[in-house]
Amino acid sequence: MWFILLASFAYDGFTYLPEESNFALIKSVYYVLIFIAFLFIITLQINSGKIPYLSIGPISYIIQIYIWIYLVRLFYDFMVVGVEQEIVTNPFAAIFLYINAAIIPFYGLCFFRWEQINMRKLNTAILLIFIVMGMVSMYYIFTGKALEYLGPSGRFQGNASMDTIAFGHLGTSITLMAITLFHQKDIRLWHKLLSSFAILAGLFISLAAGSRGAIVALIICFIAYLYMNGHKMKVLIGLPILAVLLLALLPILNDFLLNTMDNHALERLYYSIYAPENMDNDVTSGRDILYDKAWHNFINSPLIGSTFFIEGEYVHNSVLESFMGMGIFGGLLFIIMVIYSLVVAFHMAEQEKQYLFCTLLFVQYLSYSLFSRTLSMLPLFWMSLYLVHTLNTYRTQKT
């Protein structure tokens, strides 16, 4: 169980490494091992009958309907229509990765012996995995193997050698996991020192990555963190103040990064707010164009949907992706699934702080899905979603 959990959280580890490094075989073996491990857990528990299936309630049916319909649409897009996606070289592998990330874990986690999993140790182990990923990636940057990453061309030039959006969210994950470690019981001095270092490292990575989505996700998660820790009024009062301070300090911070590090991390956010008329597709990533096309695709086929892809590109928004690919029914299923999961996640974290890291990871990767990627390539979105429900069911049954 520990291997599956930690290996699943390390799922994205290869995306933080430069493309020049050939990890194809290692990645394939790694993904297959996770797949086999989940199947082993499922079949072992079914055959032994020692552990009953942990039913997470009515939301289980919504999740299952959604993930299986998604698989049918994904298979149809790739194998029948023959959609060519720029980051997918093997459509069979893409479908397998989705099954491995979204379908198998749903059933596997419901057979876990959660009483054997210590949340503090899990929080610490995941944080250490993320820190190692961050250090390895920074090594490739500063040794020149991903030299184009930090420089006058900004994040886009860096994407030629490293997945910089994922790298930015890695920094956000490190920061969040470090903050939540402080809320775990029986933490020692080394936990506090590790968390302090990780918070600084995570914030640096988030800024250096030049991904607006990662920074926005960090802000959203910090607001959620304050809210779940009983600071509801402070959030309501402090949020407008924070927004004003951000607007006032953004030009100063942007100039500082440009002049001291030649880094364009905040330049895109700066132009988004202060000079949107000067923005072009190279700055906006073309999301406004994708969103407009996604809306028209949905209007043309609102009942059963049309495709997950727009001219081979994913739409960069999980809600639009659901409506566009699976029609009204699929879109509503996704919204219900997400809203209900957020309610459960917040309620769980407010009652027991040891589950705070699961909630914040879910909020982060939900934010990730609203700005970047596709749900078929966001394994930690699914893992955090399933953890929220299985752990909540386990703790309620325990009490």
One Martini backbone bead per residue (centre of mass of N, CA, C, O) as a GRO file, in nm:
protein
  399
    1MET     BB    1   0.057   0.063  -0.021
    2TRP     BB    2   0.296   0.255  -0.002
    3PHE     BB    3   0.395   0.225  -0.288
    4ILE     BB    4   0.142   0.326  -0.435
    5LEU     BB    5   0.119   0.604  -0.310
    6LEU     BB    6   0.408   0.713  -0.376
    7ALA     BB    7   0.407   0.646  -0.679
    8SER     BB    8   0.159   0.823  -0.748
    9PHE     BB    9   0.287   1.097  -0.649
   10ALA     BB   10   0.537   1.039  -0.864
   11TYR     BB   11   0.414   1.041  -1.153
   12ASP     BB   12   0.532   1.341  -1.251
   13GLY     BB   13   0.847   1.329  -1.232
   14PHE     BB   14   0.929   1.322  -1.546
   15THR     BB   15   0.818   1.618  -1.621
   16TYR     BB   16   1.076   1.765  -1.466
   17LEU     BB   17   1.245   1.663  -1.695
   18PRO     BB   18   1.436   1.679  -1.950
   19GLU     BB   19   1.402   1.583  -2.283
   20GLU     BB   20   1.701   1.491  -2.334
   21SER     BB   21   1.621   1.273  -2.152
   22ASN     BB   22   1.605   0.913  -2.154
   23PHE     BB   23   1.290   0.768  -2.003
   24ALA     BB   24   1.100   0.571  -2.149
   25LEU     BB   25   1.149   0.290  -2.021
   26ILE     BB   26   1.118   0.368  -1.725
   27LYS     BB   27   0.833   0.479  -1.747
   28SER     BB   28   0.693   0.222  -1.843
   29VAL     BB   29   0.765   0.044  -1.602
   30TYR     BB   30   0.641   0.224  -1.385
   31TYR     BB   31   0.344   0.220  -1.484
   32VAL     BB   32   0.310  -0.090  -1.478
   33LEU     BB   33   0.364  -0.130  -1.175
   34ILE     BB   34   0.122   0.029  -1.076
   35PHE     BB   35  -0.092  -0.138  -1.217
   36ILE     BB   36  -0.022  -0.410  -1.082
   37ALA     BB   37  -0.051  -0.320  -0.787
   38PHE     BB   38  -0.351  -0.253  -0.798
   39LEU     BB   39  -0.448  -0.532  -0.895
   40PHE     BB   40  -0.337  -0.686  -0.655
   41ILE     BB   41  -0.504  -0.554  -0.437
   42ILE     BB   42  -0.782  -0.620  -0.552
   43THR     BB   43  -0.760  -0.933  -0.587
   44LEU     BB   44  -0.668  -1.004  -0.301
   45GLN     BB   45  -0.922  -0.893  -0.148
   46ILE     BB   46  -1.138  -1.049  -0.299
   47ASN     BB   47  -1.028  -1.340  -0.239
   48SER     BB   48  -1.006  -1.313   0.079
   49GLY     BB   49  -1.231  -1.117   0.224
   50LYS     BB   50  -1.106  -0.926   0.460
   51ILE     BB   51  -1.178  -0.666   0.283
   52PRO     BB   52  -1.403  -0.445   0.244
   53TYR     BB   53  -1.566  -0.248   0.048
   54LEU     BB   54  -1.530   0.105   0.027
   55SER     BB   55  -1.799   0.291   0.041
   56ILE     BB   56  -1.862   0.642  -0.067
   57GLY     BB   57  -2.134   0.645  -0.196
   58PRO     BB   58  -2.318   0.815  -0.435
   59ILE     BB   59  -2.061   0.943  -0.569
   60SER     BB   60  -1.959   0.681  -0.699
   61TYR     BB   61  -2.149   0.683  -0.949
   62ILE     BB   62  -2.057   0.948  -1.073
   63ILE     BB   63  -1.761   0.880  -1.109
   64GLN     BB   64  -1.793   0.623  -1.281
   65ILE     BB   65  -1.950   0.741  -1.513
   66TYR     BB   66  -1.744   0.954  -1.592
   67ILE     BB   67  -1.478   0.779  -1.637
   68TRP     BB   68  -1.608   0.590  -1.857
   69ILE     BB   69  -1.700   0.801  -2.060
   70TYR     BB   70  -1.424   0.924  -2.099
   71LEU     BB   71  -1.294   0.670  -2.218
   72VAL     BB   72  -1.472   0.647  -2.467
   73ARG     BB   73  -1.399   0.923  -2.588
   74LEU     BB   74  -1.092   0.884  -2.598
   75PHE     BB   75  -1.097   0.638  -2.782
   76TYR     BB   76  -1.248   0.770  -3.016
   77ASP     BB   77  -1.052   1.001  -3.077
   78PHE     BB   78  -0.793   0.820  -3.126
   79MET     BB   79  -0.904   0.539  -3.280
   80VAL     BB   80  -1.123   0.661  -3.484
   81VAL     BB   81  -1.052   0.959  -3.564
   82GLY     BB   82  -0.735   1.034  -3.515
   83VAL     BB   83  -0.615   1.215  -3.315
   84GLU     BB   84  -0.359   1.466  -3.299
   85GLN     BB   85  -0.128   1.498  -3.037
   86GLU     BB   86   0.160   1.665  -2.952
   87ILE     BB   87   0.209   1.488  -2.663
   88VAL     BB   88   0.112   1.229  -2.836
   89THR     BB   89   0.270   0.940  -2.974
   90ASN     BB   90   0.078   0.722  -2.815
   91PRO     BB   91  -0.248   0.636  -2.785
   92PHE     BB   92  -0.230   0.381  -2.610
   93ALA     BB   93  -0.070   0.514  -2.381
   94ALA     BB   94  -0.279   0.733  -2.311
   95ILE     BB   95  -0.504   0.538  -2.228
   96PHE     BB   96  -0.346   0.384  -2.013
   97LEU     BB   97  -0.285   0.630  -1.832
   98TYR     BB   98  -0.576   0.691  -1.762
   99ILE     BB   99  -0.645   0.422  -1.631
  100ASN     BB  100  -0.404   0.443  -1.423
  101ALA     BB  101  -0.511   0.733  -1.299
  102ALA     BB  102  -0.855   0.701  -1.284
  103ILE     BB  103  -0.959   0.394  -1.245
  104ILE     BB  104  -0.787   0.199  -1.070
  105PRO     BB  105  -0.766   0.378  -0.806
  106PHE     BB  106  -1.062   0.380  -0.728
  107TYR     BB  107  -1.069   0.070  -0.652
  108GLY     BB  108  -0.807   0.034  -0.487
  109LEU     BB  109  -0.857   0.236  -0.239
  110CYS     BB  110  -1.114   0.062  -0.134
  111PHE     BB  111  -0.882  -0.175  -0.027
  112PHE     BB  112  -0.758  -0.033   0.200
  113ARG     BB  113  -0.552  -0.011   0.500
  114TRP     BB  114  -0.589   0.276   0.669
  115GLU     BB  115  -0.485   0.198   0.960
  116GLN     BB  116  -0.173   0.172   0.837
  117ILE     BB  117  -0.190   0.485   0.779
  118ASN     BB  118   0.015   0.753   0.837
  119MET     BB  119  -0.031   1.086   0.788
  120ARG     BB  120   0.241   1.207   0.866
  121LYS     BB  121   0.416   1.014   0.697
  122LEU     BB  122   0.280   1.075   0.429
  123ASN     BB  123   0.335   1.376   0.420
  124THR     BB  124   0.646   1.351   0.441
  125ALA     BB  125   0.699   1.165   0.198
  126ILE     BB  126   0.579   1.348  -0.021
  127LEU     BB  127   0.758   1.589   0.033
  128LEU     BB  128   1.029   1.447  -0.029
  129ILE     BB  129   0.964   1.378  -0.320
  130PHE     BB  130   0.922   1.670  -0.418
  131ILE     BB  131   1.202   1.775  -0.342
  132VAL     BB  132   1.366   1.591  -0.521
  133MET     BB  133   1.242   1.687  -0.783
  134GLY     BB  134   1.330   1.984  -0.750
  135MET     BB  135   1.639   1.935  -0.733
  136VAL     BB  136   1.677   1.793  -1.002
  137SER     BB  137   1.565   2.021  -1.178
  138MET     BB  138   1.763   2.243  -1.083
  139TYR     BB  139   2.014   2.099  -1.185
  140TYR     BB  140   1.938   2.115  -1.490
  141ILE     BB  141   1.933   2.420  -1.496
  142PHE     BB  142   2.225   2.505  -1.364
  143THR     BB  143   2.393   2.305  -1.573
  144GLY     BB  144   2.240   2.351  -1.874
  145LYS     BB  145   2.022   2.123  -1.958
  146ALA     BB  146   1.804   2.384  -1.906
  147LEU     BB  147   1.902   2.679  -2.002
  148GLU     BB  148   1.636   2.814  -2.136
  149TYR     BB  149   1.452   2.856  -1.892
  150LEU     BB  150   1.633   3.094  -1.783
  151GLY     BB  151   1.527   3.392  -1.948
  152PRO     BB  152   1.427   3.613  -2.196
  153SER     BB  153   1.208   3.394  -2.310
  154GLY     BB  154   1.108   3.235  -2.085
  155ARG     BB  155   0.883   2.976  -2.059
  156PHE     BB  156   0.860   2.888  -2.361
  157GLN     BB  157   1.155   2.810  -2.405
  158GLY     BB  158   1.158   2.596  -2.173
  159ASN     BB  159   0.956   2.383  -2.305
  160ALA     BB  160   1.182   2.244  -2.482
  161SER     BB  161   1.309   2.099  -2.191
  162MET     BB  162   1.048   2.162  -1.997
  163ASP     BB  163   0.779   2.129  -1.774
  164THR     BB  164   0.691   2.432  -1.644
  165ILE     BB  165   0.407   2.398  -1.531
  166ALA     BB  166   0.466   2.153  -1.352
  167PHE     BB  167   0.695   2.292  -1.197
  168GLY     BB  168   0.520   2.509  -1.061
  169HIS     BB  169   0.333   2.298  -0.913
  170LEU     BB  170   0.554   2.174  -0.748
  171GLY     BB  171   0.603   2.424  -0.573
  172THR     BB  172   0.318   2.434  -0.459
  173SER     BB  173   0.320   2.152  -0.328
  174ILE     BB  174   0.555   2.198  -0.137
  175THR     BB  175   0.429   2.429   0.022
  176LEU     BB  176   0.171   2.282   0.118
  177MET     BB  177   0.304   2.032   0.257
  178ALA     BB  178   0.462   2.204   0.462
  179ILE     BB  179   0.228   2.344   0.604
  180THR     BB  180   0.069   2.078   0.688
  181LEU     BB  181   0.289   1.949   0.872
  182PHE     BB  182   0.234   2.139   1.121
  183HIS     BB  183  -0.057   1.980   1.176
  184GLN     BB  184   0.079   1.746   1.270
  185LYS     BB  185   0.136   1.508   1.485
  186ASP     BB  186   0.436   1.471   1.642
  187ILE     BB  187   0.638   1.678   1.565
  188ARG     BB  188   0.959   1.763   1.494
  189LEU     BB  189   1.227   1.952   1.439
  190TRP     BB  190   1.287   1.836   1.151
  191HIS     BB  191   1.010   1.908   1.040
  192LYS     BB  192   1.037   2.217   1.069
  193LEU     BB  193   1.292   2.249   0.899
  194LEU     BB  194   1.184   2.119   0.644
  195SER     BB  195   0.943   2.310   0.605
  196SER     BB  196   1.097   2.575   0.584
  197PHE     BB  197   1.262   2.498   0.336
  198ALA     BB  198   1.021   2.415   0.151
  199ILE     BB  199   0.878   2.684   0.133
  200LEU     BB  200   1.108   2.838  -0.005
  201ALA     BB  201   1.148   2.645  -0.244
  202GLY     BB  202   0.856   2.651  -0.352
  203LEU     BB  203   0.837   2.956  -0.406
  204PHE     BB  204   1.071   2.972  -0.604
  205ILE     BB  205   0.963   2.774  -0.815
  206SER     BB  206   0.695   2.917  -0.878
  207LEU     BB  207   0.834   3.176  -0.985
  208ALA     BB  208   1.050   3.056  -1.187
  209ALA     BB  209   0.842   2.911  -1.385
  210GLY     BB  210   0.621   3.120  -1.505
  211SER     BB  211   0.334   3.031  -1.377
  212ARG     BB  212   0.026   3.149  -1.322
  213GLY     BB  213  -0.130   2.899  -1.223
  214ALA     BB  214   0.053   2.833  -0.976
  215ILE     BB  215   0.007   3.102  -0.829
  216VAL     BB  216  -0.300   3.093  -0.815
  217ALA     BB  217  -0.317   2.821  -0.664
  218LEU     BB  218  -0.167   2.920  -0.411
  219ILE     BB  219  -0.370   3.139  -0.332
  220ILE     BB  220  -0.620   2.961  -0.312
  221CYS     BB  221  -0.502   2.765  -0.096
  222PHE     BB  222  -0.447   2.979   0.121
  223ILE     BB  223  -0.741   3.060   0.157
  224ALA     BB  224  -0.839   2.776   0.230
  225TYR     BB  225  -0.659   2.745   0.476
  226LEU     BB  226  -0.781   2.976   0.643
  227TYR     BB  227  -1.072   2.877   0.637
  228MET     BB  228  -1.014   2.584   0.773
  229ASN     BB  229  -0.879   2.756   1.037
  230GLY     BB  230  -1.107   2.983   1.125
  231HIS     BB  231  -1.057   3.250   0.907
  232LYS     BB  232  -1.313   3.378   0.766
  233MET     BB  233  -1.302   3.687   0.825
  234LYS     BB  234  -1.011   3.731   0.727
  235VAL     BB  235  -1.072   3.661   0.437
  236LEU     BB  236  -1.293   3.876   0.381
  237ILE     BB  237  -1.100   4.115   0.462
  238GLY     BB  238  -0.808   4.035   0.337
  239LEU     BB  239  -0.853   3.992   0.033
  240PRO     BB  240  -0.876   4.288  -0.067
  241ILE     BB  241  -0.601   4.370   0.050
  242LEU     BB  242  -0.430   4.166  -0.107
  243ALA     BB  243  -0.512   4.264  -0.390
  244VAL     BB  244  -0.397   4.550  -0.361
  245LEU     BB  245  -0.106   4.471  -0.297
  246LEU     BB  246  -0.055   4.311  -0.554
  247LEU     BB  247  -0.106   4.545  -0.752
  248ALA     BB  248   0.121   4.729  -0.625
  249LEU     BB  249   0.372   4.507  -0.628
  250LEU     BB  250   0.399   4.383  -0.911
  251PRO     BB  251   0.590   4.586  -1.057
  252ILE     BB  252   0.824   4.550  -0.856
  253LEU     BB  253   0.865   4.243  -0.878
  254ASN     BB  254   0.909   4.237  -1.182
  255ASP     BB  255   1.162   4.417  -1.189
  256PHE     BB  256   1.336   4.244  -1.001
  257LEU     BB  257   1.346   3.983  -1.173
  258LEU     BB  258   1.457   4.113  -1.432
  259ASN     BB  259   1.721   4.256  -1.304
  260THR     BB  260   1.840   3.996  -1.132
  261MET     BB  261   1.733   3.720  -1.324
  262ASP     BB  262   1.601   3.738  -1.601
  263ASN     BB  263   1.289   3.699  -1.517
  264HIS     BB  264   0.938   3.623  -1.651
  265ALA     BB  265   0.723   3.526  -1.443
  266LEU     BB  266   0.543   3.817  -1.404
  267GLU     BB  267   0.496   3.946  -1.685
  268ARG     BB  268   0.228   3.812  -1.771
  269LEU     BB  269   0.065   3.913  -1.526
  270TYR     BB  270   0.117   4.211  -1.571
  271TYR     BB  271  -0.012   4.232  -1.858
  272SER     BB  272  -0.294   4.125  -1.781
  273ILE     BB  273  -0.352   4.390  -1.600
  274TYR     BB  274  -0.194   4.657  -1.734
  275ALA     BB  275  -0.152   4.535  -2.064
  276PRO     BB  276  -0.366   4.370  -2.258
  277GLU     BB  277  -0.320   4.512  -2.542
  278ASN     BB  278  -0.010   4.374  -2.557
  279MET     BB  279  -0.123   4.101  -2.600
  280ASP     BB  280  -0.049   3.776  -2.713
  281ASN     BB  281  -0.026   3.446  -2.775
  282ASP     BB  282   0.257   3.422  -2.632
  283VAL     BB  283   0.116   3.516  -2.352
  284THR     BB  284  -0.182   3.367  -2.342
  285SER     BB  285  -0.169   3.076  -2.493
  286GLY     BB  286  -0.460   3.086  -2.643
  287ARG     BB  287  -0.713   3.048  -2.450
  288ASP     BB  288  -0.932   3.230  -2.570
  289ILE     BB  289  -0.953   3.067  -2.831
  290LEU     BB  290  -1.018   2.790  -2.707
  291TYR     BB  291  -1.275   2.873  -2.554
  292ASP     BB  292  -1.435   2.962  -2.800
  293LYS     BB  293  -1.425   2.689  -2.951
  294ALA     BB  294  -1.548   2.517  -2.727
  295TRP     BB  295  -1.823   2.655  -2.721
  296HIS     BB  296  -1.897   2.592  -3.019
  297ASN     BB  297  -1.876   2.286  -2.994
  298PHE     BB  298  -2.104   2.260  -2.785
  299ILE     BB  299  -2.333   2.393  -2.949
  300ASN     BB  300  -2.316   2.177  -3.187
  301SER     BB  301  -2.295   1.939  -2.932
  302PRO     BB  302  -2.474   1.918  -2.638
  303LEU     BB  303  -2.543   1.609  -2.578
  304ILE     BB  304  -2.260   1.427  -2.671
  305GLY     BB  305  -2.060   1.580  -2.802
  306SER     BB  306  -1.731   1.578  -2.977
  307THR     BB  307  -1.447   1.660  -2.817
  308PHE     BB  308  -1.129   1.704  -2.646
  309PHE     BB  309  -1.029   1.849  -2.911
  310ILE     BB  310  -0.850   2.132  -3.073
  311GLU     BB  311  -0.668   2.075  -3.322
  312GLY     BB  312  -0.498   1.882  -3.105
  313GLU     BB  313  -0.592   2.057  -2.861
  314TYR     BB  314  -0.630   2.138  -2.549
  315VAL     BB  315  -0.845   2.354  -2.350
  316HIS     BB  316  -0.752   2.417  -2.040
  317ASN     BB  317  -1.045   2.304  -1.920
  318SER     BB  318  -1.240   2.088  -1.742
  319VAL     BB  319  -1.525   2.198  -1.792
  320LEU     BB  320  -1.510   2.236  -2.099
  321GLU     BB  321  -1.419   1.950  -2.161
  322SER     BB  322  -1.676   1.807  -2.059
  323PHE     BB  323  -1.884   1.951  -2.239
  324MET     BB  324  -1.742   1.907  -2.517
  325GLY     BB  325  -1.703   1.580  -2.492
  326MET     BB  326  -2.002   1.506  -2.309
  327GLY     BB  327  -2.181   1.725  -2.265
  328ILE     BB  328  -2.416   1.801  -2.041
  329PHE     BB  329  -2.394   1.548  -1.870
  330GLY     BB  330  -2.083   1.551  -1.824
  331GLY     BB  331  -2.063   1.840  -1.710
  332LEU     BB  332  -2.254   1.797  -1.464
  333LEU     BB  333  -2.100   1.568  -1.336
  334PHE     BB  334  -1.843   1.729  -1.279
  335ILE     BB  335  -1.965   1.952  -1.102
  336ILE     BB  336  -2.083   1.769  -0.885
  337MET     BB  337  -1.821   1.624  -0.810
  338VAL     BB  338  -1.662   1.879  -0.723
  339ILE     BB  339  -1.849   2.012  -0.515
  340TYR     BB  340  -1.881   1.771  -0.327
  341SER     BB  341  -1.575   1.735  -0.273
  342LEU     BB  342  -1.526   2.010  -0.144
  343VAL     BB  343  -1.715   1.976   0.095
  344VAL     BB  344  -1.578   1.725   0.211
  345ALA     BB  345  -1.289   1.838   0.234
  346PHE     BB  346  -1.346   2.075   0.425
  347HIS     BB  347  -1.484   1.917   0.651
  348MET     BB  348  -1.247   1.726   0.714
  349ALA     BB  349  -1.023   1.945   0.774
  350GLU     BB  350  -1.176   2.092   1.006
  351GLN     BB  351  -1.188   1.833   1.198
  352GLU     BB  352  -0.903   1.709   1.063
  353LYS     BB  353  -0.571   1.805   1.013
  354GLN     BB  354  -0.446   1.537   0.885
  355TYR     BB  355  -0.628   1.604   0.603
  356LEU     BB  356  -0.527   1.873   0.473
  357PHE     BB  357  -0.343   1.781   0.234
  358CYS     BB  358  -0.566   1.657   0.059
  359THR     BB  359  -0.735   1.911   0.018
  360LEU     BB  360  -0.514   2.100  -0.107
  361LEU     BB  361  -0.444   1.918  -0.346
  362PHE     BB  362  -0.723   1.926  -0.472
  363VAL     BB  363  -0.739   2.230  -0.512
  364GLN     BB  364  -0.489   2.256  -0.685
  365TYR     BB  365  -0.568   2.045  -0.918
  366LEU     BB  366  -0.820   2.191  -0.993
  367SER     BB  367  -0.682   2.452  -1.076
  368TYR     BB  368  -0.504   2.323  -1.287
  369SER     BB  369  -0.750   2.221  -1.469
  370LEU     BB  370  -0.852   2.531  -1.529
  371PHE     BB  371  -0.560   2.611  -1.697
  372SER     BB  372  -0.448   2.310  -1.750
  373ARG     BB  373  -0.458   2.060  -1.929
  374THR     BB  374  -0.580   1.725  -1.891
  375LEU     BB  375  -0.750   1.476  -1.729
  376SER     BB  376  -0.574   1.243  -1.867
  377MET     BB  377  -0.298   1.422  -1.736
  378LEU     BB  378  -0.403   1.414  -1.401
  379PRO     BB  379  -0.334   1.208  -1.155
  380LEU     BB  380  -0.353   1.398  -0.891
  381PHE     BB  381  -0.645   1.465  -0.915
  382TRP     BB  382  -0.756   1.178  -0.872
  383MET     BB  383  -0.607   1.101  -0.614
  384SER     BB  384  -0.719   1.335  -0.437
  385LEU     BB  385  -1.017   1.271  -0.477
  386TYR     BB  386  -1.011   0.979  -0.358
  387LEU     BB  387  -0.890   1.047  -0.084
  388VAL     BB  388  -1.115   1.218   0.026
  389HIS     BB  389  -1.335   0.987   0.024
  390THR     BB  390  -1.193   0.747   0.163
  391LEU     BB  391  -1.103   0.895   0.423
  392ASN     BB  392  -1.380   0.996   0.510
  393THR     BB  393  -1.511   0.716   0.532
  394TYR     BB  394  -1.312   0.596   0.734
  395ARG     BB  395  -1.349   0.805   0.970
  396THR     BB  396  -1.658   0.767   1.006
  397GLN     BB  397  -1.648   0.459   1.065
  398LYS     BB  398  -1.453   0.476   1.311
  399THR     BB  399  -1.669   0.665   1.481
   0.00000   0.00000   0.00000
